Amino acid sequence: MGETSFHDLDDYVAIPRLSGLVLSKDGTRLVTSVATLDGKSTKFVTALWEVDPVGENPPRRLTRSAKGEASAAFTHDGDLLFTSARPDPDKDDDDDPVPALWLLPRDGAEARVVADRAAGLGDVRVARDAPVVLLGSEVLPSAADDEGDARLRQVRKDKLVSAILHDGFPVRYWDHDLGPAAPHLFTATLSDDVTQPLAGARDPRLSVKDMTPDARQHLMDQTSAISPDGATVVSGWLEPGRAGESRSQLVAIDVSTGERRVLVDDPAADLWNPVVSPDGRWVAYTREAHSTPYVAPVVRLAVVPLHGGEPRILADGWDRWPHDPVWLPGSDGVLVTADDDGRGPIFRIDLEAGSVTKVTSDDAVFTDVSISPDGRTAYALKTSYEAPSHPVRIDLTQDAPVASTPLPGPVGPLELPGVLEEVESTTEGRRVRGWLARPTSSSSTEKAPLVLWIHGGPLSSWNAWSWRWNPWILVARGYAVLLPDPALSTGYGQQFVQDGWGAWGAAPYTDLLAITDAVELRDDIDETRTAAMGGSFGGYMANWVAGHTDRFSAIVTHASLWALDQFGPTTDVAYYWGREMTEQMALENTPHRHVEKIVTPMLVVHGDKDYRVPIGEGLRLWYELLSKSGLPADGDGKSPHRFLYFPDENHWVLSPQHAIVWYQVVEAFLAQHVLGEEALYPDTLG
């Protein structure tokens, strides 16, 4: 096999990346987003492209700017809305632009700004049958109005004040600090004078109305929807509790009056992703039961009458976790996605009977599902470890399950440097399966070194393409990469999750070694040259592996949990960790108690802006490897261990050039300890 984009890291990060898919009300237009590198190859810039739903015409680029575009949504009349921080032509001093709301008319006229706020606008949602738009933006708590909010922001900016005074929890989330501003929901009416303006010195702007003036942190990480008639906003609403805890309700907000009422209050669960039915009668949402240290969460689909009534669980006996409901045009059922045996098919759930039907047969994951107005066709993005996200069409009139049909998209297919196979083993009565990405050997006697790659989560599955954790880069270097789903993985039933709940170092570890044993028996795998690696929970497990076996030649641990007693109170959502393990469970499952048994060279990777797994985990792991492990630093302070530190990265490594450095360092570390070659670290490290 010749060179592919995975053989050169500069080529790899330059591959365009497609995300998001929205369908117009009449079903004639599809729009997606494509991220490409800027001229300096230091950041990604997103543009909007149109895809032909019929599949006859080539894709067409709709937007182009240095700032990029996001949050595409069609109005009820077929115009396209999006957000962008591109310069506002009506502002002479727009030296630090924030995202504004732009409208690209369906008649092909030039895009123009139709709404703006000093804090920026995002999360665009449009009423299906009415000229009402729902927007997200942030507001400072002491601001009385938009003018006051803009003035306070300018004061903080001019005086270089970044301090935040908190009176609640959390204070940060994933990769960003919370406060002092809080997310709010705004609505606006798309009047004709804005969507079809007459010639003037300045195009008219929408008047946006704050629907949640008392939001504070109630809307943190919450999703919202608007009814088809534009009369009601439905949103998650985070309610604080004692000891820093919180849980989410569902609320309904009257757009005309701003009156808010509780739609669903379920103290035993968190409620996500509300979607209003086309007939305006129902709200479908995801219900995730609160876990305890002894009982894993359960995820179900529920519905509740929009105008008040008792909620109802759909398909409660279905042993999968449904997500992202999309209503069928007749309001008689929904399409959902769910992890399922290393895939993520689309399923249909009937509203009345609660019956579940598998819609797609592809070995793939589907996202961003939408349905044509006649209910005959679904559109989605399809992804797997054989291909990144690309648009497809699904025939809903055929007997299910059916295979999807690819649509001509903005990004062409990729040539892979190897092949993908499904593998499995059995341990303690559990079937453990995974994917094996391996080189295409030119000789029947050629054996590939093996890398065990452990997924994060832990409530997750190796089933969809990842740009950050891409096995094909290592396959291009000659490695076989094992992507297993051990206990705690989703898509194998509730008991499979429960088997590892509160005992991370037990069943998940046993499963990982069992499937590794099975793969190492293959004729094309070199069992004498192996490594293990993982990030987040996968990094935790890499640390656990390091302290419990010396079978691997090298271990890479990224953004990993090391000392569970320390981690719990310092993570961004400590109250959730409190539901995960008791103090005794954490003590029994913490990797740091086994540091003296670590005799395998370890590469530690951590970003300073990681708030989910704080940098203290990486710093303590690094110090204890050098001072307490079975491979401590010698008298000259030298050690086979390495620490790759990113001062301005978070839980992920998002900068294109930092991603290149990440892969270069991992490759060099594995080359030294697995292949016995010289470690050639990149010049960019100085």
C-alpha positions in Angstrom: 0.0 0.0 0.0 1.3 3.5 -0.9 1.4 6.6 1.2 -1.9 7.8 2.7 -2.9 11.0 4.6 -2.1 9.1 7.8 1.6 8.6 6.9 2.3 12.4 7.2 0.9 14.3 10.2 0.8 17.6 8.4 -1.4 15.9 5.7 -3.5 14.3 8.4 -4.4 17.5 10.3 -5.2 19.2 7.0 -8.0 16.7 6.2 -11.3 18.6 6.1 -13.6 17.7 8.9 -17.4 17.6 8.4 -19.9 18.1 11.2 -23.6 19.0 11.7 -26.5 18.5 9.3 -29.7 20.5 9.0 -32.7 20.1 6.7 -35.0 22.9 5.5 -38.7 22.7 6.3 -39.6 21.7 2.8 -37.0 19.0 2.6 -35.2 20.4 -0.4 -32.0 21.7 1.2 -29.4 20.1 3.4 -26.6 22.2 5.0 -23.5 20.9 6.8 -20.3 22.5 8.2 -16.7 21.8 7.0 -13.7 22.7 9.1 -10.4 23.3 7.3 -7.0 24.7 8.4 -6.3 28.4 8.1 -3.4 29.7 6.1 -0.9 29.3 9.0 -2.1 25.8 9.9 -2.7 26.8 13.5 -6.5 26.7 13.7 -9.6 25.3 12.0 -12.0 27.6 10.2 -15.6 26.4 9.5 -17.6 27.1 6.4 -21.2 26.1 5.5 -21.8 23.8 2.5 -25.1 22.7 0.8 -25.7 19.0 0.0 -28.3 17.8 -2.5 -30.8 15.6 -0.6 -31.6 13.8 -3.8 -27.9 13.1 -4.4 -27.8 14.3 -8.0 -26.0 17.6 -7.7 -22.5 18.2 -6.3 -22.1 20.0 -2.9 -21.9 23.8 -3.0 -20.1 26.1 -0.7 -22.3 28.8 0.8 -20.0 30.9 3.1 -16.4 32.0 3.2 -14.8 34.1 5.9 -11.6 34.2 8.0 -13.8 33.9 11.2 -15.9 31.0 10.0 -19.6 30.2 10.5 -21.6 28.0 12.9 -25.1 27.2 14.2 -26.8 26.9 10.9 -30.6 26.8 10.9 -33.3 27.3 8.3 -36.1 29.7 9.0 -39.7 28.6 8.4 -39.5 30.5 5.0 -36.3 28.8 3.9 -33.7 31.5 4.6 -30.5 30.3 6.3 -29.4 31.7 9.6 -25.9 31.2 11.0 -23.6 32.8 13.5 -20.2 34.3 12.7 -17.7 36.7 14.2 -16.9 38.0 10.7 -16.7 41.9 10.7 -20.0 43.7 10.9 -20.1 46.1 8.0 -22.3 48.5 10.0 -19.7 48.9 12.8 -16.6 51.1 12.2 -14.8 50.2 15.4 -15.4 46.4 15.3 -11.9 45.5 16.3 -12.8 42.6 18.5 -15.9 41.0 16.9 -18.1 38.4 18.6 -20.5 36.0 16.9 -23.5 37.8 15.5 -26.6 36.3 13.8 -26.5 36.4 10.0 -29.2 35.7 7.4 -28.4 34.2 4.0 -31.5 34.8 1.9 -32.9 31.9 0.0 -32.9 34.0 -3.2 -29.1 34.1 -3.2 -28.6 37.6 -2.0 -25.6 38.5 0.1 -25.6 37.5 3.8 -26.2 40.3 6.3 -26.3 40.7 10.1 -29.8 40.6 11.6 -29.1 40.5 15.3 -26.1 41.1 17.7 -25.2 41.4 21.3 -22.0 42.5 23.0 -21.7 39.0 24.5 -22.2 37.3 21.1 -25.0 35.0 20.0 -25.1 31.2 19.4 -27.2 28.0 19.6 -29.7 29.0 16.9 -33.0 27.2 16.9 -36.0 28.2 14.7 -39.7 27.5 15.1 -40.8 25.2 12.3 -44.1 26.9 11.4 -43.5 30.5 12.7 -41.1 33.4 12.3 -39.6 32.9 15.7 -35.9 32.2 16.5 -34.4 31.0 19.8 -30.9 32.1 20.6 -28.3 31.6 23.3 -26.2 34.4 24.8 -24.5 35.3 28.1 -25.5 38.1 30.5 -23.6 39.6 33.4 -25.6 39.2 36.7 -25.8 42.9 37.6 -26.7 44.1 34.1 -30.2 45.7 34.0 -30.4 45.6 30.2 -28.3 45.0 27.0 -26.8 48.4 27.2 -25.7 47.8 30.8 -24.3 44.4 30.0 -22.2 45.9 27.2 -20.9 48.7 29.5 -19.9 46.3 32.2 -18.1 44.0 29.8 -16.2 47.0 28.5 -15.2 48.1 32.0 -13.8 44.6 32.8 -12.0 44.6 29.5 -10.5 48.0 29.9 -9.4 47.4 33.5 -8.0 43.9 32.7 -10.3 42.4 35.4 -10.8 38.6 35.1 -11.7 37.9 38.8 -14.9 36.1 39.5 -16.8 36.0 42.8 -18.8 32.8 43.2 -21.6 31.9 45.5 -22.3 28.4 44.2 -21.0 25.3 42.6 -19.5 24.5 40.1 -17.0 27.2 39.3 -15.7 25.7 36.1 -16.8 23.1 33.6 -14.8 20.8 31.3 -12.4 23.4 29.8 -13.8 26.8 30.7 -14.3 29.0 33.7 -17.9 29.8 34.7 -19.0 33.3 35.4 -19.4 36.1 36.0 -21.7 35.9 33.0 -24.3 33.2 32.7 -26.1 31.7 29.7 -29.5 33.0 28.9 -32.1 32.2 26.3 -33.4 34.9 23.9 -36.2 35.0 21.3 -36.8 37.2 18.4 -39.5 37.6 15.7 -38.2 37.4 12.1 -40.2 40.3 10.8 -40.4 41.2 7.1 -38.6 44.5 7.6 -35.5 42.5 8.8 -35.7 39.5 6.5 -36.6 41.7 3.4 -35.2 45.1 4.2 -35.6 48.1 1.9 -32.5 50.1 0.9 -31.1 52.1 3.8 -28.0 53.4 5.5 -28.1 50.5 7.9 -30.0 47.2 7.7 -32.6 46.8 10.5 -31.8 44.4 13.4 -34.0 42.0 15.3 -35.1 43.0 18.8 -34.1 40.1 21.0 -36.0 39.4 24.2 -34.4 37.7 27.3 -36.7 34.8 28.2 -34.6 33.8 31.3 -33.6 37.0 33.1 -33.1 35.0 36.3 -31.0 32.3 34.7 -27.8 32.6 36.7 -26.3 29.1 36.3 -29.6 27.3 35.7 -28.9 26.9 32.0 -25.3 25.6 32.3 -24.9 22.7 29.9 -28.6 22.6 29.2 -30.3 22.1 25.8 -33.4 23.8 24.7 -36.1 23.6 22.0 -38.9 25.8 20.6 -42.4 24.6 19.7 -43.4 24.6 16.0 -45.8 27.5 16.5 -43.0 29.5 18.2 -45.2 30.0 21.3 -43.2 27.9 23.9 -39.6 27.4 24.7 -38.7 24.1 26.5 -35.4 23.8 28.2 -33.4 22.0 30.8 -33.2 23.9 34.0 -30.4 23.1 36.5 -31.6 23.2 40.1 -28.9 23.5 42.8 -29.1 21.3 45.9 -27.2 20.8 49.1 -23.5 20.1 49.3 -22.8 21.5 45.8 -25.1 19.0 44.1 -27.5 19.9 41.2 -30.0 18.2 39.0 -31.9 19.2 35.9 -35.6 19.8 35.5 -37.6 20.5 32.3 -39.3 23.9 32.1 -41.7 25.5 29.6 -41.5 29.2 29.0 -44.3 31.2 27.3 -42.7 33.3 24.6 -45.3 36.1 24.8 -45.3 36.6 28.6 -42.0 35.1 29.7 -43.9 33.0 32.3 -42.0 29.9 33.2 -43.5 26.7 34.6 -42.0 23.4 35.6 -42.8 20.7 33.0 -41.1 17.8 34.6 -39.5 17.6 38.0 -37.9 14.3 38.5 -35.7 14.3 41.7 -34.2 10.9 40.8 -32.9 11.8 37.3 -31.4 14.4 35.0 -33.4 15.4 32.0 -31.8 16.2 28.6 -32.5 17.1 25.0 -36.1 18.1 24.9 -37.8 18.1 21.5 -41.4 19.2 20.8 -43.5 17.1 18.5 -44.7 18.6 15.1 -48.3 18.7 16.4 -47.2 20.7 19.4 -48.7 18.2 21.9 -45.7 16.3 23.2 -42.1 16.8 24.4 -39.7 13.9 24.1 -36.6 14.0 26.2 -33.8 11.8 27.6 -34.0 10.7 31.2 -30.8 9.6 33.0 -31.5 8.1 36.4 -29.1 9.2 39.1 -26.5 6.6 39.9 -25.4 5.5 43.3 -22.0 3.9 44.2 -23.8 0.6 43.9 -26.3 1.1 41.0 -25.3 2.4 37.5 -27.4 5.0 35.8 -30.2 4.0 33.5 -31.0 6.1 30.4 -34.5 6.0 28.9 -36.6 8.0 26.5 -39.6 9.8 28.0 -42.5 12.0 26.8 -44.6 14.5 28.5 -47.6 16.6 27.3 -46.4 20.1 26.4 -49.3 21.8 28.1 -49.1 19.8 31.3 -49.5 16.2 32.4 -47.7 13.1 33.7 -44.5 12.0 31.9 -44.3 8.5 30.5 -41.3 6.3 29.8 -41.2 4.7 26.4 -39.7 1.3 25.7 -38.7 0.8 29.3 -37.8 -2.8 28.7 -35.4 -2.1 25.9 -31.9 -2.8 27.1 -30.2 0.1 25.3 -29.7 3.8 26.1 -31.6 6.1 23.5 -30.3 9.5 22.7 -31.2 12.5 20.5 -34.8 11.9 19.7 -36.2 13.2 16.4 -40.0 13.3 15.9 -41.6 11.7 12.9 -43.8 14.1 10.9 -47.0 12.4 12.1 -46.0 12.9 15.8 -46.7 9.2 16.3 -43.1 8.1 17.0 -39.5 9.2 17.2 -36.2 8.2 15.7 -33.4 7.8 18.2 -29.8 6.6 18.2 -28.2 4.2 20.7 -24.9 2.5 21.1 -25.3 -1.1 20.1 -22.6 -3.8 19.9 -19.9 -1.5 18.8 -22.2 0.5 16.5 -24.7 3.3 16.8 -27.8 2.5 14.6 -31.0 4.5 14.2 -34.1 3.0 15.9 -37.7 3.9 15.8 -39.8 4.0 18.9 -43.6 4.1 18.6 -45.3 6.7 20.8 -48.4 4.6 21.6 -47.0 1.1 21.9 -43.5 1.9 22.9 -42.2 -0.7 20.5 -38.6 -0.5 19.1 -37.6 -1.1 15.5 -34.0 -1.1 14.3 -34.0 1.2 11.2 -30.4 1.0 9.9 -28.2 -2.1 9.2 -24.9 -0.3 8.6 -21.8 -1.1 10.8 -21.7 2.5 11.7 -22.8 5.3 14.0 -25.4 7.9 12.9 -25.7 11.5 14.2 -27.6 14.7 13.3 -30.7 12.8 12.1 -33.5 14.7 10.3 -36.6 13.5 8.5 -38.2 14.7 5.3 -41.7 16.4 5.7 -43.4 13.4 4.0 -41.7 11.0 6.5 -40.4 8.8 3.7 -36.7 9.7 4.1 -34.2 10.3 6.9 -30.9 12.2 6.5 -27.9 11.8 8.8 -24.2 11.9 9.2 -22.7 8.4 9.2 -19.3 7.5 10.8 -17.3 4.5 11.8 -13.7 3.6 12.2 -13.6 3.1 8.5 -14.7 6.6 7.6 -15.2 10.0 9.2 -18.7 11.7 9.2 -20.3 12.0 5.8 -23.9 12.6 4.7 -26.3 9.8 3.9 -29.9 9.2 3.0 -32.1 6.5 4.6 -35.2 5.1 3.0 -37.9 4.8 5.7 -40.5 3.2 3.4 -38.6 -0.1 3.1 -38.8 -3.0 5.6 -36.2 -2.2 8.3 -33.3 -2.5 8.9 -31.9 -1.0 5.7 -28.5 0.2 4.5 -28.0 4.0 4.1 -27.2 5.6 0.7 -24.2 8.0 0.6 -24.8 11.5 -0.7 -22.2 13.5 -2.5 -20.5 15.5 0.2 -17.9 18.3 0.5 -15.2 15.9 1.7 -14.2 12.9 -0.3 -13.5 9.4 0.9 -10.2 8.6 2.7 -7.8 5.8 1.8 -6.9 3.9 4.9 -3.5 2.4 5.6 -4.9 -0.9 6.8 -8.0 -3.0 7.4 -10.6 -3.1 10.2 -11.7 -6.4 11.8 -14.1 -7.3 14.6 -12.6 -9.4 17.5 -14.0 -10.8 20.7 -13.2 -13.0 23.7 -15.1 -14.3 26.7 -14.1 -13.9 30.4 -16.1 -14.6 33.5 -19.1 -15.3 31.4 -19.0 -11.9 29.6 -18.6 -11.5 25.9 -16.0 -8.8 25.3 -15.7 -7.4 21.8 -13.7 -4.7 20.0 -12.2 -3.5 16.7 -8.8 -4.4 15.5 -7.2 -1.9 13.0 -4.1 -3.5 11.5 -1.7 -3.0 8.6 -2.2 -4.9 5.4 0.8 -7.2 5.6 2.9 -7.8 2.5 4.1 -11.1 3.9 2.3 -13.9 5.6 5.1 -14.1 8.1 5.1 -10.4 9.0 3.8 -9.7 12.5 2.7 -6.3 13.7 3.4 -4.9 17.2 0.2 -4.4 19.2 -1.1 -1.3 20.9 -4.0 -1.7 23.3 -6.0 1.5 23.1 -8.5 2.0 26.0 -11.5 4.3 25.6 -12.5 7.1 27.9 -15.9 7.7 29.5 -16.1 5.1 31.0 -19.7 5.0 29.7 -18.7 5.0 26.1 -17.8 2.7 23.2 -15.2 2.5 20.5 -17.7 2.9 17.6 -17.2 6.3 15.9 -14.4 8.0 14.0 -12.2 10.2 16.2 -9.8 12.8 15.0 -8.1 13.0 18.4 -7.8 9.3 19.1 -7.2 7.9 15.6 -5.8 4.4 15.3 -4.9 4.7 11.7 -1.9 7.0 12.4 -0.3 4.2 14.4 -1.4 1.6 11.8 0.5 3.7 9.2 3.6 3.2 11.3 3.1 -0.6 11.3 1.2 -1.2 14.5 -2.0 -3.1 15.0 -4.3 -1.2 17.3 -6.9 -3.0 19.5 -10.0 -0.9 20.4 -11.9 -3.0 23.0 -15.1 -2.3 24.8 -14.7 -3.7 28.4 -17.3 -3.8 31.2 -18.7 -0.3 31.7 -18.9 0.2 27.9 -22.3 1.2 26.5 -24.2 -0.7 23.8 -24.1 -4.1 25.5 -26.9 -3.9 28.0 -27.4 -2.6 31.5 -25.7 -5.6 33.2 -22.5 -5.0 31.2 -22.4 -1.5 32.7 -23.3 -2.7 36.2 -20.5 -5.4 36.0 -17.9 -2.6 36.3 -19.8 -0.1 38.3 -17.9 1.0 41.4 -15.1 -1.4 40.6 -13.1 0.1 37.8 -10.0 -2.0 38.6 -11.9 -5.3 38.5 -14.1 -6.4 35.6 -12.9 -3.7 33.1 -9.3 -4.7 33.7 -10.1 -8.4 33.4 -11.9 -7.8 30.2 -9.1 -5.8 28.7 -6.5 -8.4 29.4 -8.7 -11.2 28.2 -9.3 -9.7 24.8 -5.6 -8.7 24.5 -4.7 -12.4 25.2 -7.0 -13.5 22.4 -5.6 -11.0 19.9 -2.0 -11.9 20.8 -2.7 -15.5 19.7 -3.2 -14.4 16.1 -0.5 -15.2 13.6 -0.2 -11.6 12.4 0.4 -10.1 15.9 3.8 -10.0 17.6 3.0 -10.6 21.3 6.5 -9.7 22.3 6.1 -6.1 21.3 3.1 -4.5 22.9 2.0 -1.2 24.5 -1.1 0.1 26.3 -2.5 3.6 26.2 -5.7 5.6 26.9 -7.1 9.0 27.9 -9.3 10.1 30.7 -10.9 6.9 32.1 -8.7 5.1 29.5 -5.7 6.9 31.1 -6.9 5.8 34.5 -7.0 2.2 33.2 -3.5 2.6 31.7 -2.3 3.6 35.1 -4.1 0.7 36.7 -2.6 -1.7 34.1 0.9 -0.2 34.8 0.6 -1.1 38.5 -0.8 -4.6 38.0 1.2 -6.2 35.1 4.6 -5.8 33.4 3.4 -7.5 30.2 3.5 -4.2 28.1 6.7 -2.6 26.9 5.4 0.9 27.2 2.3 2.8 28.5 0.9 6.1 27.5 -1.5 7.8 29.9 -3.3 11.0 28.8 -5.5 13.3 31.1 -5.6 10.4 33.5 -7.0 9.9 37.0 -4.2 8.8 39.4 -5.2 9.4 43.0 -9.0 8.9 43.3 -9.1 10.4 46.8 -7.6 13.6 45.5 -9.5 13.6 42.2 -13.0 13.5 43.6 -13.2 16.9 45.3 -11.2 18.7 42.6 -13.0 17.7 39.4 -15.4 20.2 37.9 -18.5 18.2 38.8 -17.5 16.7 42.1 -21.1 16.0 43.1 -21.3 13.5 40.2 -18.2 11.8 41.4 -19.9 11.5 44.7 -22.5 9.3 43.1 -19.8 7.1 41.5 -17.9 5.6 44.4 -17.8 5.5 48.1 -14.5 6.5 49.8 -13.8 2.8 50.3 -14.4 2.0 46.6 -12.1 4.9 45.6 -9.4 3.6 47.9 -9.7 0.1 46.5 -9.6 1.3 42.9 -7.1 4.1 43.0 -4.0 3.4 40.9 -1.6 5.5 43.0 -1.5 2.9 45.8 0.3 0.5 43.3 3.0 2.9 42.1 5.9 0.9 43.5 4.9 -2.0 41.2 5.2 0.1 38.1 8.2 -1.2 36.1 7.1 -0.2 32.6 8.2 3.1 31.1 5.3 5.6 31.0 4.5 8.6 29.0 2.3 11.0 31.0 0.4 13.6 29.0 -1.7 16.4 30.6 -3.1 19.9 29.8 -3.1 22.6 32.4 -6.6 23.8 31.4 -8.1 20.4 32.0 -10.9 20.9 34.5 -12.5 17.5 34.3 -9.3 15.7 35.3 -7.3 18.5 36.9 -3.6 19.0 36.3 -2.9 17.9 39.9 -3.5 14.3 38.8 -0.8 14.5 36.2 1.7 16.4 38.4 1.3 13.9 41.3 1.6 10.9 38.9 4.8 12.4 37.4 6.4 13.0 40.8 5.4 9.6 42.2 6.7 7.8 39.1 10.1 9.5 39.6 10.2 9.0 43.4 8.3 5.9 44.2 7.8 3.6 41.1 9.8 0.5 40.3 11.6 2.7 37.7 12.5 5.7 39.7 14.9 8.5 38.6 18.5 7.7 39.1 21.2 9.7 40.9 21.4 12.1 38.0 17.7 12.6 37.9 17.2 10.6 34.7 14.3 8.3 34.1 12.8 6.3 31.3 9.4 8.0 32.0 8.4 11.2 30.1 5.9 14.0 30.8 4.4 15.8 27.9 2.8 19.0 29.3 0.5 21.4 27.5 0.2 24.7 29.4 -2.7 25.9 27.3 -4.6 22.7 26.3 -7.5 21.2 28.1 -8.9 17.6 28.5 -8.4 17.3 24.8 -5.5 18.6 22.6 -7.4 20.8 20.1 -4.7 23.0 18.5 -3.7 21.4 15.1 0.0 21.9 15.8 -0.3 20.5 19.3 -2.1 17.5 18.0 0.9 16.9 15.7 3.3 17.2 18.6 1.1 14.8 20.6 1.3 12.1 17.9 5.0 12.7 17.3 5.9 12.2 21.0 3.7 9.1 21.3 5.3 7.7 18.2 8.8 8.4 19.4 8.1 6.9 22.9 6.6 3.7 21.4 9.4 3.5 18.8 12.0 3.5 21.6 10.3 1.1 24.0 8.3 -1.2 21.8 10.4 -1.3 18.6 13.8 -0.8 20.1 14.5 2.2 17.9 15.9 5.7 18.7 13.4 8.1 20.1 13.2 11.0 17.7 11.3 13.8 19.4 10.0 16.8 17.3 12.2 19.9 16.9 9.2 22.1 17.9 9.8 20.9 21.5 13.0 22.9 21.5 
